[in-house]
Amino acid sequence: MEREQWTKYLEVSSNVAVLVVAMALLGAIVSTRWAPPRKTTFEDGLQKGQVFGRLPSIDYGAVPQTLVLVLSTKCNYCQESLPFYKRLLEAQQLSGQRTRMVAVFPNPKSEVEQYKQENQLNVESVPALNYGILKVAGTPTLIMVDSTGRVLDLWVGMLSKGEEQQVINAVGPK
């Protein structure tokens, strides 16, 4: 009789344990799948309102705003975002060139030119740039600056569809 009670207790305990693990797993899946995306911020890095570093041969004052694309030829997220960058270039052309777009790369000039040609990315670029002076931690990063070089907005990482639309709205015709 005692053995039957012990067996029943073990069976109930194992069923409860399986249910607890299943609920925890389900909760983890739900929270990662449907949780709102978190905006990446840098405590020591670039922030809205700060003055952005000067880029070689780029005059921010020539246009009302400049969108700086911080990319790398070796960045998978940059590669995956290429269709979006091409849509951005189209929006820029529709804006009457009110926004200048410049891509900066840490890679050597020959590598950057080959990357742009292979991917049909017709954008002004600055190769061989040290990201440390820009206070940018990684790629891809998009930074909108005004004519004085002050940061209006920035987007970090591979963007969601909503964030992509924000950037297109910022670049497109007003």
Z-matrix of the N, CA and C atoms (Angstrom, degrees):
N
C 1 1.435
C 2 1.525 1 111.58
N 3 1.317 2 115.73 1 -43.23
C 4 1.454 3 120.14 2 179.82
C 5 1.528 4 110.86 3 -64.21
N 6 1.288 5 115.85 4 -34.83
C 7 1.468 6 120.02 5 178.88
C 8 1.527 7 110.86 6 -66.13
N 9 1.318 8 118.38 7 -38.05
C 10 1.459 9 121.83 8 178.04
C 11 1.527 10 111.32 9 -64.54
N 12 1.316 11 117.35 10 -39.49
C 13 1.461 12 121.05 11 177.95
C 14 1.532 13 110.24 12 -65.64
N 15 1.315 14 115.31 13 -42.91
C 16 1.472 15 120.19 14 179.20
C 17 1.529 16 110.34 15 -62.10
N 18 1.323 17 118.45 16 -42.48
C 19 1.458 18 123.28 17 178.71
C 20 1.525 19 110.20 18 -64.49
N 21 1.313 20 117.14 19 -43.18
C 22 1.463 21 120.94 20 178.92
C 23 1.533 22 110.45 21 -64.06
N 24 1.334 23 117.03 22 -41.91
C 25 1.460 24 121.68 23 178.41
C 26 1.532 25 110.55 24 -61.24
N 27 1.323 26 117.65 25 -44.69
C 28 1.469 27 121.65 26 178.18
C 29 1.528 28 111.44 27 -63.36
N 30 1.306 29 116.67 28 -40.24
C 31 1.465 30 120.75 29 179.87
C 32 1.532 31 110.92 30 -64.70
N 33 1.313 32 117.15 31 -45.03
C 34 1.463 33 121.23 32 179.34
C 35 1.533 34 109.63 33 -65.52
N 36 1.319 35 117.11 34 -43.27
C 37 1.469 36 121.47 35 -179.85
C 38 1.529 37 111.17 36 -61.96
N 39 1.305 38 116.67 37 -43.69
C 40 1.470 39 118.94 38 -179.99
C 41 1.524 40 111.08 39 -68.14
N 42 1.319 41 118.57 40 -36.41
C 43 1.463 42 120.68 41 176.47
C 44 1.529 43 111.11 42 -64.31
N 45 1.318 44 117.00 43 -42.18
C 46 1.464 45 120.98 44 177.89
C 47 1.533 46 109.88 45 -63.21
N 48 1.335 47 116.88 46 -43.40
C 49 1.467 48 120.64 47 179.71
C 50 1.526 49 111.11 48 -61.65
N 51 1.314 50 117.19 49 -41.92
C 52 1.466 51 121.00 50 178.63
C 53 1.532 52 109.87 51 -63.84
N 54 1.318 53 118.06 52 -42.32
C 55 1.467 54 121.68 53 178.23
C 56 1.532 55 111.38 54 -63.10
N 57 1.327 56 118.12 55 -41.92
C 58 1.465 57 121.69 56 179.70
C 59 1.523 58 110.36 57 -63.65
N 60 1.317 59 117.52 58 -44.61
C 61 1.467 60 121.28 59 178.75
C 62 1.524 61 110.45 60 -64.78
N 63 1.323 62 117.75 61 -41.90
C 64 1.464 63 120.97 62 179.31
C 65 1.521 64 110.93 63 -64.01
N 66 1.323 65 118.21 64 -40.75
C 67 1.469 66 121.27 65 179.09
C 68 1.537 67 110.50 66 -67.18
N 69 1.317 68 117.49 67 -39.89
C 70 1.469 69 120.73 68 178.51
C 71 1.525 70 110.25 69 -64.23
N 72 1.312 71 116.86 70 -43.49
C 73 1.463 72 121.42 71 178.68
C 74 1.524 73 110.79 72 -63.86
N 75 1.312 74 117.22 73 -44.05
C 76 1.459 75 121.39 74 177.85
C 77 1.527 76 110.70 75 -62.40
N 78 1.322 77 117.21 76 -42.53
C 79 1.465 78 121.08 77 177.87
C 80 1.522 79 111.58 78 -62.05
N 81 1.313 80 117.66 79 -41.24
C 82 1.465 81 121.12 80 179.01
C 83 1.528 82 110.91 81 -64.76
N 84 1.313 83 116.69 82 -42.35
C 85 1.466 84 120.77 83 179.87
C 86 1.529 85 110.13 84 -64.31
N 87 1.325 86 117.03 85 -45.94
C 88 1.469 87 121.13 86 -179.60
C 89 1.520 88 110.67 87 -62.85
N 90 1.326 89 117.65 88 -43.46
C 91 1.473 90 119.56 89 -176.69
C 92 1.521 91 112.05 90 -69.07
N 93 1.323 92 118.94 91 -33.70
C 94 1.468 93 119.34 92 178.32
C 95 1.515 94 111.87 93 -80.64
N 96 1.312 95 117.79 94 -29.74
C 97 1.464 96 121.02 95 -177.06
C 98 1.525 97 112.17 96 -78.82
N 99 1.335 98 117.43 97 -41.85
C 100 1.454 99 120.09 98 -172.38
C 101 1.525 100 114.39 99 -115.41
N 102 1.296 101 117.68 100 5.17
C 103 1.473 102 119.45 101 177.82
C 104 1.523 103 109.30 102 -71.74
N 105 1.325 104 118.02 103 145.47
C 106 1.467 105 119.40 104 178.31
C 107 1.530 106 110.10 105 -64.33
N 108 1.343 107 117.54 106 141.06
C 109 1.451 108 119.71 107 -179.18
C 110 1.524 109 110.55 108 -65.69
N 111 1.313 110 114.28 109 144.53
C 112 1.458 111 119.19 110 178.05
C 113 1.510 112 109.47 111 -93.04
N 114 1.303 113 116.42 112 136.14
C 115 1.457 114 122.68 113 178.29
C 116 1.527 115 107.76 114 -79.04
N 117 1.319 116 116.33 115 127.75
C 118 1.449 117 120.62 116 178.95
C 119 1.519 118 109.73 117 -74.99
N 120 1.308 119 115.77 118 132.33
C 121 1.462 120 119.95 119 176.47
C 122 1.522 121 108.46 120 -130.41
N 123 1.305 122 114.91 121 156.33
C 124 1.453 123 121.16 122 178.72
C 125 1.521 124 107.98 123 -120.35
N 126 1.328 125 116.53 124 120.21
C 127 1.455 126 119.02 125 -179.78
C 128 1.518 127 111.53 126 -66.21
N 129 1.326 128 117.63 127 -40.63
C 130 1.455 129 121.05 128 -178.00
C 131 1.523 130 112.08 129 -98.56
N 132 1.305 131 117.32 130 -2.58
C 133 1.454 132 120.60 131 -174.71
C 134 1.509 133 113.32 132 -95.32
N 135 1.293 134 113.53 133 -160.94
C 136 1.453 135 122.77 134 -176.79
C 137 1.528 136 110.99 135 -67.64
N 138 1.328 137 116.73 136 139.23
C 139 1.460 138 122.72 137 179.43
C 140 1.523 139 109.38 138 -132.78
N 141 1.341 140 116.47 139 157.98
C 142 1.468 141 121.19 140 174.36
C 143 1.523 142 109.14 141 -56.91
N 144 1.333 143 115.71 142 142.19
C 145 1.453 144 121.02 143 177.89
C 146 1.521 145 114.54 144 89.98
N 147 1.334 146 117.33 145 -18.75
C 148 1.460 147 119.95 146 178.13
C 149 1.518 148 110.11 147 -76.98
N 150 1.313 149 115.62 148 159.57
C 151 1.460 150 120.33 149 174.81
C 152 1.524 151 107.54 150 -84.45
N 153 1.321 152 114.84 151 128.06
C 154 1.462 153 121.74 152 -179.59
C 155 1.525 154 109.54 153 -81.77
N 156 1.315 155 116.51 154 147.22
C 157 1.461 156 121.32 155 -179.98
C 158 1.525 157 112.52 156 -61.25
N 159 1.303 158 116.00 157 149.72
C 160 1.470 159 121.65 158 178.46
C 161 1.522 160 110.00 159 -72.35
N 162 1.316 161 114.69 160 138.71
C 163 1.457 162 121.36 161 175.97
C 164 1.526 163 108.49 162 -101.48
N 165 1.328 164 117.62 163 141.10
C 166 1.459 165 119.64 164 179.05
C 167 1.531 166 111.39 165 -56.82
N 168 1.290 167 116.93 166 131.10
C 169 1.472 168 126.80 167 175.96
C 170 1.538 169 113.94 168 63.52
N 171 1.333 170 118.50 169 18.44
C 172 1.462 171 121.56 170 178.87
C 173 1.534 172 108.33 171 -115.46
N 174 1.348 173 115.44 172 120.47
C 175 1.461 174 121.69 173 178.56
C 176 1.526 175 107.76 174 -103.83
N 177 1.323 176 116.96 175 107.25
C 178 1.463 177 121.01 176 -179.94
C 179 1.523 178 111.57 177 -62.95
N 180 1.313 179 117.35 178 -29.43
C 181 1.459 180 121.43 179 -176.34
C 182 1.520 181 114.24 180 -72.66
N 183 1.324 182 118.12 181 -9.96
C 184 1.462 183 121.38 182 -177.81
C 185 1.530 184 112.66 183 -72.15
N 186 1.323 185 117.08 184 -22.03
C 187 1.468 186 122.43 185 -179.46
C 188 1.525 187 108.82 186 -138.57
N 189 1.345 188 117.33 187 161.72
C 190 1.465 189 118.94 188 179.89
C 191 1.532 190 114.19 189 -60.78
N 192 1.335 191 116.50 190 -35.57
C 193 1.463 192 118.90 191 179.44
C 194 1.520 193 110.56 192 -151.71
N 195 1.335 194 115.28 193 154.91
C 196 1.460 195 122.48 194 179.69
C 197 1.518 196 108.48 195 -128.69
N 198 1.327 197 116.01 196 130.96
C 199 1.458 198 121.09 197 174.96
C 200 1.520 199 107.17 198 -101.68
N 201 1.320 200 115.79 199 117.14
C 202 1.462 201 121.79 200 179.72
C 203 1.523 202 108.01 201 -98.64
N 204 1.320 203 116.06 202 121.33
C 205 1.460 204 122.35 203 176.83
C 206 1.522 205 106.96 204 -98.42
N 207 1.310 206 117.73 205 112.48
C 208 1.459 207 121.90 206 178.33
C 209 1.525 208 106.63 207 -93.24
N 210 1.331 209 115.48 208 107.63
C 211 1.462 210 121.76 209 -172.51
C 212 1.526 211 110.87 210 -127.90
N 213 1.315 212 115.41 211 174.12
C 214 1.453 213 122.48 212 172.33
C 215 1.520 214 108.08 213 -145.16
N 216 1.306 215 116.15 214 144.18
C 217 1.466 216 119.76 215 179.26
C 218 1.524 217 111.48 216 -68.87
N 219 1.322 218 117.52 217 -16.04
C 220 1.461 219 122.32 218 -177.62
C 221 1.527 220 113.16 219 -104.84
N 222 1.318 221 117.29 220 8.83
C 223 1.465 222 122.35 221 -175.86
C 224 1.536 223 110.20 222 -92.40
N 225 1.328 224 116.31 223 118.66
C 226 1.471 225 120.43 224 179.96
C 227 1.526 226 111.94 225 -64.84
N 228 1.340 227 117.13 226 -37.60
C 229 1.465 228 119.99 227 179.82
C 230 1.525 229 110.94 228 -68.16
N 231 1.321 230 116.64 229 -34.61
C 232 1.471 231 120.26 230 175.61
C 233 1.527 232 109.29 231 -63.63
N 234 1.312 233 116.20 232 -43.60
C 235 1.460 234 122.02 233 179.90
C 236 1.525 235 110.34 234 -62.16
N 237 1.321 236 116.77 235 -45.27
C 238 1.467 237 120.87 236 179.58
C 239 1.527 238 112.32 237 -66.42
N 240 1.334 239 117.09 238 -24.73
C 241 1.465 240 121.75 239 -178.48
C 242 1.521 241 113.31 240 -89.66
N 243 1.329 242 118.56 241 0.51
C 244 1.470 243 121.22 242 -177.77
C 245 1.529 244 113.89 243 -55.02
N 246 1.341 245 120.49 244 -42.76
C 247 1.472 246 118.66 245 177.77
C 248 1.537 247 111.78 246 -59.01
N 249 1.317 248 117.04 247 -37.75
C 250 1.466 249 120.79 248 177.09
C 251 1.529 250 110.81 249 -64.79
N 252 1.330 251 118.15 250 -43.25
C 253 1.467 252 120.82 251 179.75
C 254 1.531 253 110.82 252 -62.52
N 255 1.310 254 116.51 253 -34.92
C 256 1.468 255 119.79 254 177.54
C 257 1.534 256 110.72 255 -68.82
N 258 1.338 257 117.54 256 -37.53
C 259 1.469 258 120.44 257 175.05
C 260 1.530 259 110.41 258 -65.30
N 261 1.322 260 115.55 259 -36.45
C 262 1.463 261 120.15 260 176.89
C 263 1.527 262 110.99 261 -61.99
N 264 1.324 263 116.30 262 -42.96
C 265 1.465 264 120.26 263 178.64
C 266 1.525 265 110.84 264 -61.82
N 267 1.341 266 117.50 265 -38.62
C 268 1.464 267 121.19 266 176.57
C 269 1.525 268 110.62 267 -63.92
N 270 1.335 269 116.75 268 -43.81
C 271 1.473 270 120.73 269 178.82
C 272 1.519 271 110.24 270 -62.73
N 273 1.324 272 116.16 271 -38.15
C 274 1.470 273 120.63 272 178.81
C 275 1.524 274 110.60 273 -62.83
N 276 1.317 275 117.30 274 -42.39
C 277 1.459 276 120.91 275 179.61
C 278 1.526 277 110.72 276 -65.22
N 279 1.339 278 117.45 277 -37.28
C 280 1.460 279 121.54 278 178.42
C 281 1.530 280 112.09 279 -68.84
N 282 1.334 281 116.20 280 -23.52
C 283 1.464 282 119.73 281 -178.58
C 284 1.517 283 112.10 282 -78.89
N 285 1.313 284 117.85 283 0.46
C 286 1.458 285 120.16 284 -177.36
C 287 1.517 286 111.55 285 73.05
N 288 1.328 287 115.84 286 30.32
C 289 1.465 288 122.29 287 178.13
C 290 1.527 289 112.24 288 62.86
N 291 1.337 290 118.73 289 27.31
C 292 1.455 291 120.87 290 178.51
C 293 1.518 292 110.59 291 -72.29
N 294 1.341 293 116.92 292 -19.11
C 295 1.458 294 122.68 293 175.98
C 296 1.528 295 108.54 294 -118.92
N 297 1.295 296 115.37 295 126.99
C 298 1.472 297 120.77 296 176.08
C 299 1.522 298 107.27 297 -91.39
N 300 1.322 299 116.80 298 139.77
C 301 1.454 300 121.21 299 176.74
C 302 1.517 301 109.18 300 -115.46
N 303 1.325 302 115.15 301 131.54
C 304 1.460 303 121.92 302 -179.69
C 305 1.528 304 107.71 303 -135.38
N 306 1.316 305 116.51 304 128.79
C 307 1.461 306 121.23 305 175.64
C 308 1.527 307 108.59 306 -101.49
N 309 1.317 308 115.88 307 130.34
C 310 1.460 309 120.19 308 176.77
C 311 1.527 310 108.95 309 -112.56
N 312 1.308 311 115.03 310 140.93
C 313 1.461 312 122.59 311 -175.68
C 314 1.532 313 109.94 312 -132.84
N 315 1.333 314 117.71 313 148.41
C 316 1.462 315 119.67 314 172.58
C 317 1.533 316 110.76 315 -84.23
N 318 1.307 317 116.67 316 -10.10
C 319 1.459 318 122.85 317 -173.53
C 320 1.524 319 111.80 318 -79.74
N 321 1.336 320 117.22 319 157.75
C 322 1.469 321 121.07 320 178.39
C 323 1.536 322 111.57 321 -63.21
N 324 1.324 323 115.20 322 156.25
C 325 1.467 324 122.04 323 -175.32
C 326 1.534 325 112.02 324 -55.19
N 327 1.332 326 118.24 325 -45.43
C 328 1.475 327 120.16 326 -177.59
C 329 1.528 328 110.92 327 -62.08
N 330 1.316 329 116.80 328 -39.32
C 331 1.466 330 121.43 329 179.26
C 332 1.533 331 110.88 330 -67.41
N 333 1.324 332 116.36 331 -40.09
C 334 1.469 333 121.32 332 179.04
C 335 1.526 334 110.13 333 -65.14
N 336 1.318 335 116.99 334 -45.92
C 337 1.471 336 120.33 335 -179.78
C 338 1.527 337 111.10 336 -62.19
N 339 1.329 338 116.76 337 -41.67
C 340 1.465 339 120.35 338 178.01
C 341 1.523 340 110.55 339 -63.67
N 342 1.329 341 117.81 340 -43.19
C 343 1.468 342 123.18 341 178.67
C 344 1.532 343 111.03 342 -60.24
N 345 1.329 344 116.06 343 -46.98
C 346 1.462 345 120.25 344 -179.74
C 347 1.531 346 110.68 345 -63.47
N 348 1.331 347 116.75 346 -40.97
C 349 1.468 348 120.31 347 -179.32
C 350 1.530 349 110.81 348 -67.65
N 351 1.322 350 117.53 349 -46.69
C 352 1.465 351 121.38 350 -179.11
C 353 1.530 352 111.94 351 -61.76
N 354 1.331 353 116.14 352 -34.11
C 355 1.460 354 120.41 353 -176.43
C 356 1.522 355 113.44 354 -101.37
N 357 1.336 356 116.50 355 7.32
C 358 1.466 357 122.84 356 179.42
C 359 1.532 358 110.46 357 49.29
N 360 1.322 359 115.07 358 49.74
C 361 1.452 360 122.78 359 179.51
C 362 1.521 361 108.01 360 -105.08
N 363 1.318 362 115.25 361 95.39
C 364 1.463 363 121.75 362 -174.63
C 365 1.532 364 109.51 363 -90.59
N 366 1.323 365 115.04 364 78.54
C 367 1.453 366 120.73 365 -178.29
C 368 1.521 367 109.33 366 -134.83
N 369 1.323 368 115.55 367 144.87
C 370 1.460 369 121.01 368 174.92
C 371 1.529 370 107.93 369 -60.89
N 372 1.332 371 117.57 370 140.95
C 373 1.460 372 118.59 371 -175.95
C 374 1.522 373 112.28 372 -139.28
N 375 1.320 374 113.93 373 156.25
C 376 1.454 375 122.74 374 174.38
C 377 1.527 376 105.85 375 -125.05
N 378 1.347 377 117.69 376 108.10
C 379 1.464 378 120.07 377 -179.26
C 380 1.532 379 112.33 378 -87.10
N 381 1.318 380 114.88 379 169.49
C 382 1.465 381 123.95 380 172.18
C 383 1.526 382 112.87 381 53.65
N 384 1.326 383 117.03 382 44.43
C 385 1.456 384 121.41 383 -178.18
C 386 1.528 385 109.60 384 -104.19
N 387 1.313 386 117.21 385 134.20
C 388 1.452 387 122.77 386 177.50
C 389 1.531 388 108.66 387 -79.78
N 390 1.328 389 117.10 388 118.18
C 391 1.462 390 120.96 389 -177.65
C 392 1.524 391 112.64 390 -66.83
N 393 1.309 392 117.22 391 -23.09
C 394 1.459 393 120.46 392 -179.44
C 395 1.514 394 112.77 393 -57.18
N 396 1.324 395 118.00 394 -37.84
C 397 1.461 396 120.57 395 -179.07
C 398 1.530 397 111.46 396 -71.86
N 399 1.336 398 116.57 397 -18.67
C 400 1.465 399 120.70 398 178.86
C 401 1.527 400 112.53 399 -91.68
N 402 1.320 401 117.59 400 -6.82
C 403 1.469 402 123.39 401 -176.41
C 404 1.529 403 110.93 402 61.75
N 405 1.322 404 116.12 403 37.82
C 406 1.464 405 122.18 404 178.86
C 407 1.526 406 107.66 405 -111.98
N 408 1.324 407 115.72 406 129.89
C 409 1.456 408 120.72 407 -174.16
C 410 1.529 409 113.82 408 -85.82
N 411 1.324 410 118.03 409 -27.26
C 412 1.454 411 118.26 410 -175.10
C 413 1.505 412 113.32 411 -166.54
N 414 1.313 413 114.61 412 -176.53
C 415 1.457 414 121.78 413 -177.91
C 416 1.519 415 109.34 414 -121.69
N 417 1.311 416 116.56 415 152.39
C 418 1.458 417 127.91 416 -10.86
C 419 1.534 418 110.77 417 -79.03
N 420 1.306 419 115.36 418 147.44
C 421 1.458 420 123.30 419 173.30
C 422 1.524 421 107.33 420 -135.21
N 423 1.319 422 117.26 421 133.28
C 424 1.467 423 122.30 422 177.25
C 425 1.515 424 107.92 423 -114.15
N 426 1.333 425 116.38 424 131.49
C 427 1.457 426 121.58 425 -176.65
C 428 1.521 427 108.88 426 -129.64
N 429 1.335 428 116.73 427 121.20
C 430 1.461 429 122.14 428 176.82
C 431 1.519 430 107.63 429 -97.45
N 432 1.331 431 115.84 430 122.48
C 433 1.466 432 120.43 431 178.34
C 434 1.522 433 109.58 432 -121.01
N 435 1.327 434 116.02 433 151.42
C 436 1.463 435 120.09 434 177.80
C 437 1.527 436 109.87 435 -86.49
N 438 1.317 437 115.94 436 -173.84
C 439 1.466 438 120.43 437 -174.51
C 440 1.530 439 112.94 438 -67.90
N 441 1.334 440 117.14 439 -14.16
C 442 1.464 441 119.93 440 176.82
C 443 1.526 442 112.14 441 -96.77
N 444 1.331 443 116.54 442 -4.71
C 445 1.456 444 120.87 443 -179.07
C 446 1.517 445 114.07 444 92.71
N 447 1.330 446 116.96 445 7.22
C 448 1.465 447 120.86 446 178.97
C 449 1.527 448 109.71 447 -79.96
N 450 1.326 449 116.98 448 137.00
C 451 1.466 450 122.34 449 -177.96
C 452 1.525 451 109.71 450 -72.40
N 453 1.342 452 115.30 451 118.98
C 454 1.464 453 121.79 452 176.49
C 455 1.520 454 111.17 453 -87.11
N 456 1.331 455 115.58 454 -39.85
C 457 1.460 456 120.92 455 -179.33
C 458 1.513 457 108.82 456 -162.38
N 459 1.333 458 116.52 457 160.26
C 460 1.456 459 119.98 458 174.72
C 461 1.515 460 109.55 459 -149.56
N 462 1.312 461 114.16 460 149.83
C 463 1.460 462 122.89 461 -178.97
C 464 1.520 463 107.49 462 -131.65
N 465 1.323 464 116.20 463 133.05
C 466 1.461 465 121.21 464 -174.24
C 467 1.517 466 110.12 465 -120.19
N 468 1.326 467 115.87 466 136.30
C 469 1.456 468 121.47 467 175.32
C 470 1.517 469 112.44 468 84.68
N 471 1.318 470 114.86 469 -173.81
C 472 1.459 471 119.99 470 176.81
C 473 1.522 472 107.79 471 -73.45
N 474 1.307 473 116.42 472 125.60
C 475 1.460 474 121.56 473 -170.57
C 476 1.519 475 112.76 474 -85.99
N 477 1.329 476 114.37 475 150.16
C 478 1.465 477 120.57 476 172.42
C 479 1.533 478 107.64 477 -74.77
N 480 1.307 479 116.73 478 169.37
C 481 1.471 480 120.71 479 178.42
C 482 1.530 481 110.81 480 -60.51
N 483 1.323 482 117.33 481 -38.96
C 484 1.456 483 121.07 482 178.32
C 485 1.524 484 112.31 483 -64.18
N 486 1.327 485 116.43 484 -42.34
C 487 1.466 486 120.40 485 177.82
C 488 1.525 487 111.03 486 -67.27
N 489 1.334 488 116.69 487 -38.99
C 490 1.469 489 120.03 488 176.50
C 491 1.526 490 109.79 489 -58.57
N 492 1.332 491 117.04 490 -42.16
C 493 1.460 492 120.43 491 -179.86
C 494 1.518 493 111.08 492 -65.83
N 495 1.328 494 117.73 493 -36.83
C 496 1.474 495 121.05 494 175.59
C 497 1.523 496 110.66 495 -58.19
N 498 1.327 497 116.28 496 -44.99
C 499 1.472 498 120.12 497 -178.73
C 500 1.519 499 109.99 498 -67.20
N 501 1.322 500 117.50 499 -44.09
C 502 1.473 501 120.65 500 178.87
C 503 1.531 502 110.14 501 -60.47
N 504 1.328 503 117.64 502 -41.29
C 505 1.472 504 121.33 503 177.78
C 506 1.528 505 110.64 504 -63.21
N 507 1.317 506 116.48 505 -38.38
C 508 1.475 507 120.24 506 -179.64
C 509 1.518 508 112.03 507 -69.35
N 510 1.331 509 116.39 508 -29.93
C 511 1.473 510 121.50 509 -177.52
C 512 1.519 511 111.52 510 -90.98
N 513 1.329 512 116.87 511 -34.46
C 514 1.464 513 121.78 512 -170.66
C 515 1.516 514 114.55 513 -68.74
N 516 1.330 515 115.56 514 -177.61
C 517 1.465 516 120.69 515 -176.75
C 518 1.523 517 112.12 516 -62.83
N 519 1.321 518 115.91 517 144.28
C 520 1.472 519 122.34 518 177.19
C 521 1.510 520 108.99 519 -104.27
